[in-house]
Amino acid sequence: MKAVKVGCGEWGFRELPIEEHFRIAAELGFKTIEIGIGGGQRGRLSEAPDVQEVAELLALSDRYGIRAPFCCIENDFTLGDPAAHEAELDKVLRQASVAADCGATHVRLFSGFTPLESMDEERWARMLGAFEESDALCSSHGMQIAIETHGAITPLADGSLCHSETVTTHPEALARLVQELPPSVGFNLDAGNLKAARPADRSYALDIIDGRINYCHMKDWARAGEGWRAVAIGEDDLDWGALLESMSFEGVHLIEYEPTEDVIEGIHRSLAHLDQVAAGWVFG
């Protein structure tokens, strides 16, 4: 079994004030957390953070003794309208500069949520160009991009979520990204998302992106009604012990427990599962 370094993801804290994320993470013993910018969530910085917002975040980091090197930005680089795409890219570049001011070392981006079958060559070209521009800006600030493996999610009538294939879940599309993106662009391995988009494929794309993984979300999805619901690691059949053994990544693995109603308990359950499947873990 493999020892791992663990940090605290941000999505489960999206409905709480940012300080609560710092406070709870500190009480749980974490040294590293993930933050977010935009998306209209209470637990994130605003869409256009000002100097005061950044200063307040840095003050929280000092007060609680917690680093926040991982920053999530909400984006879609697969939009069909060229003007909307340009506006999206401009927003990402502005927010990535804010992430640098906040002390981020890694910026989590999405490719986008257009279903794979709708990705024509024009969308591919715009998406690849956007990542090249984003990478140039991030690199100038000493930051790395991490593209999250994520399907297109549709809420279902029964309350569950349907995951469909995108360019970051299908093996051939992922291989194209690896080949055509700058080598400095990495990937956020979210194996739970890959499982929900491709339930029969338990490779979790390691044969394609293992050498480019620079970020990791730890969670699982379980069948619910016609779709899926997010759960903690160890609460469905994703074999995190085997996955950790197979991964080359040795950075901080972020516990991303998504449900907001019991986020503290969900993190505790996730850490308890790591006790069973890892040779040891430390707060990284």
N, C-alpha and C positions, 0 to 999 in steps of 0.2 A: 504493500500500500504506500501511497505517496503523501507526504506532508504538504499542506497548503497554507498560503497567507489569505486572510479573509478580511473583507471590508463590508460596508453597509450600503446597499443600493438605495435609490431615492423614490422609486415609483410608489411604494406602499405608503409613503409619507405625503403624498400629493395633496391631501385634504387638510394637513396640519401646517401651522406656521413654520417657517424655516428653522426658527430657534428650537422648536420641539424636536426636529430631526436631530440637531446637534445634541440637545439635552438627552434624549432617549439613547442615541448611539453611544454617548459618553457613559451613561449609566450601565449600558450593556457591555462596555469594555472596548468598543471599537476605537481605533486610532485613525481610520480612513473612511470617508464617506463619498458618495456621489451626489452632485447637485444638478439642478436643471435650470434652464433659461427658457422662458416663454411657454406657450401652450395653454395659457389661461388657468394654470393650476395654482392654488393657494400656497402650496409647498415649494414653489419655485420663484426665482427672480422674475421680474416682469418681462414683457416682450421687448422693451427697450430700457434696460437698467441704466440708471444714472450713476454719477460718481458716489452719491450718498449710499445707494443700494450696495454698491461694490464695497464701500468702506464698512458698512454694517456687516456684510458677510465675512469680511476679513477679521473684523472684531470678534464675531462669534467663533471663528476658527481659533483665535488666540485664547478667548475666554474658556473654551471647553477643551483645548488641547487636542483638537482633531484637524487633520489635513483634509482638504477637499480637492484632490487633483483630477477627479473624473467629472466631466461636465456633459450633460445630455442636452442636445438641441433638437427641437422638433422640426422636421423638414420633409419635403417630398420633391426629389429631383426628377420625377418621372411624369410631371404634369404635361398635359397635351398642348396647352396654350403657351406659345413662346413668351408672351409678355408676362404671364403669370409665373412662368419658370424664372425669368430674369428677376422678378420681384422676390421670389423665394431665395434665389442665390444671394441677392443683395442683403436680405435679412440674415442669412446664415453667416455671411462675412462679417456683418456688424456684430452679431452675437458671439462669433468666435473671438473677435477682438476683446469683447467683454470677458469671455472665459479666460483669456490670457491675463487680463487685469486681475482676475480672481485667483490667479495662481494655478490654473489648470495645466496639466501635462498631457491630457488625453481628452479629445472631443468626440463624443458618440454622435454619429449621424445615421440617418436612414438612407437607403437608396430611394425609396418611395413605395407607394402602395398600389401602383397600377398592377393588375393581374398579369402574370407572365405572358399569357396569350395575346395581350393587347400591347405589348412592347414592340413597336416598330423601330426601324433604324433611326428615325429622327429623334425619338425619345431616348434611345440608347446614346446617341451622339450628344444630346443636351446633358444627359445625366453624367456621362464620362467627363465632359468638359467642365461641368460644375464641380465635380470632385477634384479635378486638376487645379482649378482656381482656389478651391477651399484648402487643398493641400499646400499650395504655395503660401497662402496666408498663414496657415497654422504652423508650417515649418519655419516661417520667418519669426514666429514667436516661441520656437522651441517646443511646439506641441505636435502630437500625433493624432491623426484621424483614426477612428475605429467605426467601421460600418457594421451595424447590427444585423444579424441574421433574423429576419422578421417577415412573416407573411402578411397578406392583406386580410384584415379582420372585419368580419361582418357580424353584428349582433343578431341573434335569432329570437324568435317569438318566445321560446321557452326560457330565455335569460342566459343561455349559453352563447359561446362565440365560435364562429366558423373561421378557420384559417385556410387561405388559399395561396397557391404558389406565387412568388415574386422572383425577381432576379437574384435575391439573396437566400433563396431556399432551394432552388433547383440546381442540381450538380453542374449541368452544362453552362448555365448562366453564371454561376459562381466561378467556374473555371475561366470564363471569358473576362469577368471582372479582375481576377488575379492576373491574367495575361495582359490586359489593356490598361489597367490603372498604374500610376506610378508605384514603384516598389515601396515607397515610404507610407503608402496608404494601407492601414491594417484592418482587422476585422474584430468585432465584438462577438465572440461565440456565445450565442444564447441557444443552447442545445434544446431547451424546452420548446422554444419557438419552432425550431427545425422539426422536432418530433410532431408537433401539432399540425404542421403543414405537410409533412411526409411521414405518416405514422409507421409505414412499413420499412422505412430506411433508418437503420440504427447505426449508420456510419457517422452521423452528425457532421458530415462534410470535412472530417479531419483529414481525409486523403487529399482534399483540395486546398484547404486554408490553414492547415496546422502551422506552417511556417510563417504565416502572416497574422496570427492571433496576437493582439496586444491589449485585450480587454476581455472580461468574462462576466456574464450574468448567470447566477445559479438559481434555478427554479425548475418547476415541472408543470405540466398540464395534465389534467385527468378528464376522461370522458364524462360528459354531463348532458343528458338529453340528446339532442341532435348535434351538439358541438362539444366544446371544451370549457373547463373552468381552471383558473390558475391555482396551483397548490404549492406547498413547500417541497423542497427536495426530500425524498424518502416517502412521500405520500402517494406516489404512483410508481410506474415501472421503469423510469429512466435510471439506469445503473451509473450513478455518479462515481462510484468507486472505480469501475472499469474505465470510465471516461477520463477521470483524473490521471489514471495510470497511462492512458494513451496520448494525452496532450503534452506537447512540448512547452506550452506556456507556463511560466513560473512567476508571473506577476500576482497582483492582488485579485482574488476572486470575490466578486460582489454578490452578497446574498440579496436577491431581488424577490422578496415576498410581496406579491401584488395586492392581495385583498387588504382593504384599509380598516376593516372592522376589528381585526385581531392581529395587527402587524407585529406587535411585540411578541405575542405567543408564537406567531408563525416563524419569526426569526429564531426564537428559542428552539423550536422543533427542527429547524434547518441545521442549527449548530449541533444539536443532539445527534442528528443523522450523520454529520461529519465525524462525530466521535466513533461511529461504527464503520465508516467506509474509508477514512483517511488514516495514514500512519500517525498523524498528529496535525493540528492546525494552530495557527497563531494569528492574532490580530495584526494585520500588515499595515 
